[in-house]
């Protein structure tokens, strides 16, 4: 199974499906947990704890998540239970949790590509894998899943183009002989057998392809060796000493004088403002989209606020248009929920409603609304209000 076939597999799953997509071959098993078609979490037993710990360090370095491991973590996946505890205890923000899920999913997908003859098995579940509201709102939307799939395809193409298919980012580079520290592509501390290529890429703020390419000349000269290491334990208990085993040998066919990889500068592209519209009316949504796209804005339509919350986190809209009358949700409560979320604390929230009374306005402002606009809004009035808060 390739990423293309996995994309089709995920597309075939109903957007309201709850369950577990299992991908396996003779050696490895991956688990993708979905709630209403959104990705709750991805698991690969290869370096499961290392991957989790690395994602936490990237997105929430000050949170001591290991202190929660002693609590009851009986059900799978235990990562979601820790995320839920972190969110409920306000140790973790919603956007941090979403970023952790995205990072873990991306690395799992990249590893998955290396294996052939994968088989899939979908296990639907009538009961939600996690009943937590927190876990549901930070799960990756269908659009978020597709975004990660596209990114992994791009990374993998670069990995193959550089001739790195015989390597794995889970390997650790180890310095075999004394070398001039000033000539090494990374610091000596990263070449002691403790840091995987994924770890070094994060620590040095480079892509995993860039890091690996920079090490290849030293690998081909026998100065650096790539080794396979076990996962770290989830809890701090004495572990038997395992000697890392070499997994690949230098390839003499590659010239030792091969120049170090130098990433090309990325041209900056002006960001197009994003306007989110939380409204269950398809007629109004279509009308707003037409008005706003014609004015040069990106438009994100959210018919159900709680199911679409992960999309709001992913896109971080510049302005949110919010209807007060929503299916299975109270607009005032949604507004308060958004305002209490750190990432949306200062985002302008414009209330759209047909009930434009002083009481409605007062309640909206108490909930954290920025402005109040009668529904349906007039084109000129809407655009002037948006320009007011975008500062142009």
Residue pairs with C-beta under 8 A, 6 or more apart in sequence:
1 9
1 23
1 118
1 119
1 120
2 113
3 109
3 112
3 113
3 149
3 152
3 153
3 156
6 23
6 109
6 112
6 120
6 149
7 146
7 149
9 21
9 120
10 21
10 32
10 142
10 145
10 149
13 19
13 21
13 34
13 37
13 122
14 37
15 36
15 37
15 142
16 36
16 37
17 34
17 36
17 37
17 124
18 34
18 35
18 36
18 124
18 125
18 126
18 127
18 128
18 129
19 33
19 34
19 122
19 123
19 124
19 125
19 129
20 31
20 32
20 33
20 34
20 122
20 123
20 125
20 129
21 31
21 32
21 34
21 120
21 121
21 122
21 123
22 29
22 30
22 31
22 32
22 120
22 121
22 122
22 123
23 29
23 30
23 32
23 112
23 118
23 119
23 120
24 30
24 118
24 119
24 121
25 115
25 116
25 117
25 118
25 119
26 117
27 115
28 44
28 45
28 46
28 115
29 44
29 45
30 42
30 43
30 44
30 108
30 112
31 42
31 43
31 76
31 77
32 39
32 41
32 42
32 43
33 39
33 40
33 41
33 42
33 43
33 77
33 80
33 129
34 40
34 129
34 139
35 128
35 129
35 130
35 135
35 136
35 139
36 136
36 307
37 142
38 136
38 139
38 140
38 141
38 142
38 144
38 145
38 307
38 310
39 101
39 105
39 139
39 140
39 144
39 145
40 77
40 80
40 101
40 129
40 130
40 135
40 136
40 139
41 77
41 79
41 80
41 101
41 104
41 105
42 101
42 104
42 105
42 108
42 109
43 76
43 77
43 79
43 108
44 51
44 108
44 111
44 112
45 231
46 111
46 170
46 231
47 170
47 196
47 231
48 231
49 231
49 232
49 233
49 234
50 170
50 196
50 199
50 231
50 232
51 104
51 107
51 108
51 198
52 79
52 104
53 232
54 103
54 198
54 199
54 202
55 99
55 100
55 103
55 104
55 107
56 63
56 65
56 100
57 202
58 99
58 100
58 103
58 202
59 96
59 99
59 100
59 103
60 86
60 91
60 92
60 96
60 100
63 86
63 91
63 92
65 82
65 86
66 235
66 236
68 82
68 85
68 86
69 82
69 234
69 235
70 235
71 85
73 81
73 82
75 81
77 129
78 234
79 104
80 129
80 130
80 132
80 135
81 130
83 92
83 97
83 100
83 101
83 134
83 135
83 138
84 130
84 132
84 134
84 135
85 91
86 92
86 97
87 93
87 94
87 97
87 132
87 134
87 138
88 132
88 134
93 341
93 342
93 343
94 134
94 137
94 138
94 309
94 313
94 341
94 342
94 343
95 313
95 316
95 341
95 342
95 343
97 134
97 138
98 138
98 139
98 140
98 310
98 313
98 314
101 138
101 139
101 140
102 140
102 144
102 148
105 140
105 145
105 148
106 148
106 151
106 152
107 169
107 198
109 148
109 149
109 152
110 152
110 155
110 156
110 169
110 208
111 168
111 169
111 170
112 118
113 152
113 156
114 165
114 168
128 136
130 136
133 306
136 306
136 307
137 306
137 309
137 310
138 309
138 310
138 313
139 310
140 148
140 310
140 314
141 308
141 310
141 311
141 314
143 311
143 314
144 310
144 311
144 314
147 314
155 207
155 208
155 209
158 207
158 209
159 165
159 208
159 209
159 212
162 209
162 212
162 213
162 261
163 254
164 209
164 212
164 213
164 216
166 248
166 251
167 197
167 212
167 226
167 248
168 197
168 228
168 247
169 196
169 197
169 198
169 201
169 208
169 212
170 196
170 197
170 198
170 228
171 196
171 197
171 226
171 227
171 228
171 247
171 248
172 193
172 194
172 195
172 196
172 197
172 226
172 227
172 228
172 229
172 244
173 190
173 191
173 195
173 197
173 200
173 215
173 219
173 224
173 225
173 226
173 227
174 191
174 192
174 193
174 224
174 225
174 226
174 227
174 244
175 184
175 188
175 191
175 192
175 223
175 224
176 222
176 223
176 224
176 225
177 222
177 223
179 218
179 223
181 187
181 188
184 191
184 218
185 211
185 214
185 215
185 218
185 260
186 200
186 204
186 211
186 214
186 215
189 195
190 199
190 200
190 203
190 204
191 224
193 227
193 229
193 244
195 203
196 229
197 208
197 211
197 212
198 208
200 206
200 211
201 207
201 208
201 210
201 211
204 211
206 263
207 263
209 261
210 261
210 263
213 260
213 261
214 260
214 261
215 224
216 254
216 258
217 256
217 257
217 258
217 259
217 260
218 224
219 225
219 226
219 250
220 250
220 251
220 252
220 254
220 255
220 256
220 258
221 250
221 256
222 250
225 246
226 246
226 247
226 248
227 244
227 245
227 246
227 247
228 244
228 245
228 247
229 242
229 244
230 242
233 239
272 296
272 297
272 298
273 296
273 297
273 298
273 318
273 319
273 390
274 297
274 298
274 299
274 300
274 315
274 316
274 317
274 318
275 292
275 297
275 298
275 299
275 300
275 317
275 318
275 319
275 320
275 321
275 386
276 299
276 300
276 302
276 312
276 315
276 317
276 319
276 320
276 321
277 285
277 288
277 289
277 299
277 300
277 301
277 302
277 321
278 302
278 305
278 308
278 320
278 321
278 322
278 323
278 326
278 334
279 285
279 288
279 301
279 302
279 303
279 321
279 322
279 323
279 326
279 352
280 303
280 304
280 323
280 326
280 327
281 323
282 303
284 323
284 352
284 375
284 376
285 301
285 303
287 376
288 299
288 321
288 377
288 382
289 299
289 301
291 379
291 382
291 383
292 299
292 386
293 299
295 383
295 386
297 386
298 315
300 311
300 312
300 315
300 317
302 308
302 311
302 312
303 327
304 326
304 327
304 328
304 329
305 326
305 329
305 334
306 328
306 329
312 320
312 338
312 344
313 343
316 343
317 347
318 347
318 348
318 389
318 390
319 347
319 348
319 349
319 350
319 386
319 389
319 390
320 338
320 344
320 347
320 348
320 349
320 350
321 350
321 352
321 373
322 331
322 334
322 335
322 338
322 349
322 350
322 351
322 352
322 369
323 331
323 351
323 352
323 353
323 375
324 330
324 331
324 332
324 351
324 352
324 353
324 355
324 360
324 364
325 331
325 353
326 334
331 351
331 353
332 363
332 364
332 367
333 367
335 349
335 351
335 364
335 367
335 368
335 369
336 367
336 368
338 344
338 347
338 349
338 368
339 345
339 349
339 367
339 368
340 368
348 370
348 371
348 389
349 368
349 369
349 370
349 371
350 369
350 370
350 371
350 372
350 373
350 385
351 364
351 369
351 371
351 372
351 373
352 373
352 374
352 375
352 377
353 360
353 372
353 374
353 375
354 374
354 375
356 372
356 374
360 372
361 372
364 372
365 372
370 389
371 385
371 389
373 381
373 382
373 385
